[in-house]
Amino acid sequence: MVAIANTLVMAFSRRDREIASLILLGVTPGQVRRMVVVEALLVTGLGFGVAAMFLAIGLNGYHTALSHSLLATQVQLPWQELIGLGVACLVAATVTSLIAVSRILGRPAMAMVAARE
């Protein structure tokens, strides 16, 4: 989860001009926060979905390999822990994104747009 938070903080540190431009175009800070929350939820949810797909492919391979051997076993997953991890990642991404965008919204928009990279 530290990696998720670190990645999001670095991503938002590069988006201050974009967010400042939105503010200057009339987007309210509340709309920016909602946009950030939806973006964080979509990206994290998509990442969790892709990870689940690869997990299913890998477990299918294990099940197929084990079913043809002498050691026929049942493959079981700790579903509660996996869902808890997914929810924790969603919460971490959302909170980190809101904190990062709040720091950006606290600065004057004109100064951020005029600043050179």
C-alpha positions as CSV (number, residue, x, y, z in Angstrom):
1,M,0.0,0.0,0.0
2,V,3.0,2.3,0.5
3,A,3.8,1.8,-3.2
4,I,0.3,2.8,-4.2
5,A,0.5,5.9,-2.0
6,N,3.9,6.8,-3.3
7,T,2.9,6.4,-7.0
8,L,-0.2,8.5,-6.5
9,V,1.7,11.3,-4.8
10,M,4.3,11.4,-7.5
11,A,1.6,11.4,-10.2
12,F,-0.2,14.3,-8.6
13,S,3.0,16.3,-8.1
14,R,3.2,16.5,-11.9
15,R,-0.5,17.4,-12.4
16,D,-0.6,20.8,-10.6
17,R,-0.7,22.8,-13.8
18,E,-3.6,20.6,-15.1
19,I,-5.6,21.0,-11.9
20,A,-4.8,24.8,-11.8
21,S,-6.1,25.1,-15.4
22,L,-9.3,23.4,-14.5
23,I,-9.8,25.8,-11.6
24,L,-9.2,28.8,-13.8
25,L,-11.8,27.4,-16.3
26,G,-14.4,27.4,-13.5
27,V,-14.3,23.9,-12.1
28,T,-14.9,24.0,-8.4
29,P,-12.6,22.4,-5.9
30,G,-15.4,20.0,-5.0
31,Q,-15.6,18.9,-8.6
32,V,-11.9,18.4,-8.7
33,R,-12.0,16.2,-5.6
34,R,-14.8,14.1,-7.0
35,M,-12.9,13.7,-10.2
36,V,-9.8,12.6,-8.3
37,V,-11.8,10.1,-6.2
38,V,-13.5,8.5,-9.2
39,E,-10.1,8.3,-11.0
40,A,-8.5,6.6,-8.0
41,L,-11.3,4.2,-7.6
42,L,-11.3,3.3,-11.3
43,V,-7.6,2.9,-11.6
44,T,-7.3,0.8,-8.4
45,G,-10.4,-1.3,-9.3
46,L,-9.0,-1.9,-12.7
47,G,-5.6,-2.9,-11.3
48,F,-7.3,-5.3,-8.8
49,G,-9.4,-6.8,-11.7
50,V,-6.4,-7.4,-13.8
51,A,-4.6,-9.0,-10.9
52,A,-7.6,-11.2,-10.2
53,M,-7.6,-12.3,-13.9
54,F,-4.0,-13.3,-13.8
55,L,-4.6,-15.1,-10.5
56,A,-7.4,-17.0,-12.0
57,I,-5.3,-18.0,-15.0
58,G,-2.5,-19.1,-12.7
59,L,-4.7,-21.1,-10.4
60,N,-6.4,-22.8,-13.4
61,G,-3.0,-23.9,-14.6
62,Y,-2.2,-25.3,-11.1
63,H,-5.5,-27.1,-11.0
64,T,-5.0,-28.6,-14.4
65,A,-1.5,-29.7,-13.7
66,L,-2.4,-31.2,-10.3
67,S,-5.6,-32.9,-11.6
68,H,-3.4,-35.0,-14.0
69,S,-1.0,-36.1,-11.4
70,L,-1.3,-38.6,-8.6
71,L,-1.7,-35.8,-6.1
72,A,-5.2,-34.6,-6.9
73,T,-5.7,-31.6,-4.6
74,Q,-8.3,-28.9,-4.2
75,V,-7.1,-25.3,-4.8
76,Q,-8.5,-22.9,-2.2
77,L,-8.2,-19.2,-1.9
78,P,-8.5,-17.0,1.2
79,W,-11.4,-14.9,-0.3
80,Q,-11.9,-12.7,2.8
81,E,-8.3,-11.7,2.9
82,L,-8.1,-11.0,-0.8
83,I,-11.3,-8.8,-0.7
84,G,-10.0,-7.1,2.4
85,L,-6.7,-6.3,0.6
86,G,-8.6,-4.9,-2.4
87,V,-10.7,-2.7,-0.1
88,A,-7.6,-1.5,1.8
89,C,-6.0,-0.6,-1.6
90,L,-9.1,1.3,-2.6
91,V,-9.1,3.2,0.6
92,A,-5.4,4.0,0.5
93,A,-5.6,5.2,-3.1
94,T,-8.6,7.4,-2.4
95,V,-7.2,9.0,0.8
96,T,-3.8,9.5,-0.8
97,S,-5.4,11.1,-3.9
98,L,-7.5,13.4,-1.8
99,I,-4.6,14.5,0.4
100,A,-2.4,15.2,-2.7
101,V,-5.1,17.2,-4.5
102,S,-5.9,19.1,-1.4
103,R,-2.3,20.3,-1.2
104,I,-2.5,21.4,-4.8
105,L,-5.8,23.2,-4.3
106,G,-4.3,25.2,-1.4
107,R,-2.0,27.0,-3.8
108,P,-2.9,29.9,-6.0
109,A,-4.0,28.7,-9.5
110,M,-2.4,31.5,-11.4
111,A,1.0,30.9,-9.8
112,M,0.8,27.1,-10.7
113,V,-0.1,27.8,-14.3
114,A,2.6,30.4,-14.8
115,A,5.3,28.3,-13.2
116,R,7.8,26.6,-15.5
117,E,8.5,22.9,-15.1
